[in-house]
Amino acid sequence: MHQLLILSSAGKPIYSLNGELNEIAAMSAIVQTIQAFYEFSPSNQQLQSFTTDDNNNGNGGNTRTLFVFSNKSPILLLAVSSDPMSTTQELSLQLDILYSFLLATLSKPFIDKTFSRRANFDLRQLLSQTDVDALDSLCNGLVNRTNPFQTFGGLSCMKMKSSIRRNLERQLSKHQTENLLYALIVGPNGSLIDIMRPKRHSLHTSDLSILFDMVYNTNTFKSPNGKLTTSETFWLPLCLPKFNSSGHLYTLIQFHQINDPRLCELHGVEYIPNEDSDKSKIAIMILTPYKDAFTEMKKVASGIAKLILFNKSFWNEIYKGLLGSNILTVESILPPMGTLNGSNVTTKSIRSFFLSSPTPTSSPLHTPTPTDADINTATVATAAISATVSNDDQSIRPITSLMSNLDIPLHFVIKNRKLTQFIYPHTNNNFLPIYASIRNQLQSGIKLIHFHGMTVIGVILTNYEIYVIGKGAQTMSQMMTFVRRLLKYSRKEEQRLFISTGCIF
């Protein structure tokens, strides 16, 4: 059971992931009463979380239910989960994402002003069906752990030759205008290609995550056939709460098809239709604080589109990143295990791996223990290694059924420390619950876990987090072979994998 609930400080329900709002009105009133009891107690302490245990769950076992609150007066948020993998930190992050979405839709000044006039106002009246659908999509991603931002604390990024990306940024600077604030070039599902930004400002990753969720996980920008439309220019107000919760930015959005037969002919590439046309579309997003700057921003977007679509170097690099040789493959990064010294593990032994690096702007991560040098020289302190858990660990059980049936090549994620960008190869399998489980258990240092014929290692470094999931009972040294290889690759290819600064003006 997993519930996400938004209500007003007066106890009026605003949104519920599960159940009709009218049916949970009584529950909302109880939640508001409990929160108010703590708020107005002599200690004046905020209720943040509590846990209940049900010893009679019908299965002869014990069910733990975790309740986490977030008081953003006049908005109150609640997450309830009986998932054994759920933690207070994870549910708190879910509530923060949910609150940010609400602010992005309505803005904080508007919400405060509305409730100052009438404390028991029903905010549901101001949420359109599109807003509710977007909330449903966002919450389902959080609950089912299919939201990459929640799992990795960053945004995906497309690999590109550093010389071509720098040249693109030089050309983008020519499209800067007086009223332009940000320009984003974005690939499928919010994969960042490049960014244009002012010198003293940068967009928080959670703000961009909200923007991309609205664009890619709702029907607002799609045609009747369910595909992103390339025939319209969209213009909408949006509050980015981490940037400025008190006002709106106006966002212009266009979609362009890279894999177009005319463009392929122009650039001398054979046109091969792809089954999902959205996988080869890019979005150009232009942000400005000025409501009446539509014509100016549309001109900027058109100029950037022409630059990308008709410049052979730029078009070809993006084409390869979406459909061709620039798509990252695990085989090009990690050789077969048999070729690595001191290892008797096969290539298929490793199911996936995750490599990330925390930044000041990302969600808080655990305190690092070993340094990068420790991994490079393989001098990891024994004291930093956590004890191996048993096969009966309840927090592992929910993901073992998923893992036991997988037979795929290696998979990886690389996350940069500066802009919290990560590289995540396409896969038809949802690995995010696996990563979420090991991250929830790893506090610092290194943790090796054996369970149900699987081996998982998690490593927290000064600049990176590394997770490797393998099949069979592997040793620490065997799993650390992959950790060192991934660290070496990320350093060597940093300029290609990540956007260091973008186009700054």
Steps between C-alpha positions, in 0.01 A plus 500: 500500500632844404303822533593859417266767627484879468263698720463850636590597856125515564467133408348545152618225261677627186645187340517129576689237304266221610129534566242767424558831673148504645565159656818611674357824643471341845858373480617850402332648805671245726840571343449874547399448864808288576729754336334790684534317834878493466519851353317658792647279773716666769815371331382652168658211309402403147390141444731364232442124499386198697474125445228249584530120517221258410565157650180356352534563128338169405826345383640421839756777466560853616414797276672831561326815377697823478330843517697808393367858523608825338343820633522775238226718649242556364571168325542171686639190329498139616664183368396158632682182400506139618775416250792355702745683271352844579701735721421835659754668273344350186143597595612849601655545156175384340306763694752769404459409131121502539503842668732640233256383233212676677701823518597464134132486410361777724801686658546555874375865516175397331448208740580715806271780383215258427508342846553831680164609364326173583674238713259221400520572125473192277815517287373220277300765313824646364652173378405405144462140386837538327654596836343199670617267222852640535487444877385142445788436259753659735377311807486165322861553394597573860309209651611244240855636505503575129594864556874532416533837673388352831737204468807680365441857616577651160418532132600275213750632247582400141857412402657733242849576369639781716624701198156490338322591823733799553441613142125465550520715812695768311229506234224508762647818648410680176130444576507672839249785533422756768196316638636144477567330834563134413503282190501121520558240230349177624491146363239227557363464855688805623854406397696826510697583183609855584400808696527876455498699824599830663837517676370541854205263490446129451181297512460253784474140385168454681352795307610348171366163611157655560512671159597178322233302687235744379627482143560128459252339740178683412286523187522880480767497231383192313286456191191272498722204404691540827822632344675830574376752246751675274242728338437741788683748720392489865507797740423451869566659839695288745629562852839342569495498883872447562581786262225736617190375681343847489448537126464338160732449209345477156610195307494453123523138384553357152562140389705410192550165327868417449430181305321676214545356147572845356766572762656158451523566125643848561774366730577186299363246748278209406151550639387208716154544658492429873203334666463769766532842336529673840839334554652721229334830591673784680335781695609862505388675819540876538436668837439869562353702789298714258146402402496715184830362360339216303595632155860565606536155662347327199762665281773373734359146492474504121861617472623220727291244309650608167848486653453139610299366208699651212855495637634159398744473791239575768220298340721198441633495857151521648371242251774259609421572865134412450516222242859422404854433615499756783252294698699373797547125516634316798726281288701805389569595862547169680683212328395139561585403855727220378746760365540674835788387720411315814138432407315184400162664451331502158357806326143389569585475868439870545142607447531875533700770664440852619763772529411839645654805660325720758492879463399789725181553299384138498295329766710426813708185472682298763834617633783350293763287666761369252663734252538455125866418561395214726310342212775564246761327710256244639601589856154498649495487876342184635318705762307678226343177379154435642392156608338275242125459552324166491281369221194562716542878520142629453614820331655293218214259434281730286770535232633146479217379277585774250870419500476121483344504153736750337754399240631823348838660427662750736318821586633820654431851619764773538414817688707819496567696820458856368165508322374168642478349152499127438528262206245217500493254207159397372364179648161331498553390860436717802819491706404800713349297789828307523707818518256655748525196727879494523522879537254489789724252682836660428586774749869545420805309384445165326230238532502152344178299505433137404141392453310243292793428270575869445785728609467877540777742589447863588786748535478863614803712406590866527382570145305191403258232605548164332260206506559166328245220484625154402369147481640233726713520813781733393787621714582854602806507270297382202235767548761770567655427159194659342504792742856593404426459129198729517687765694779504242255525210301786650813709555630438148170581326377778729491770231288280272268361762406822677414863431759687704360855479277533195475825305545783752410859422 
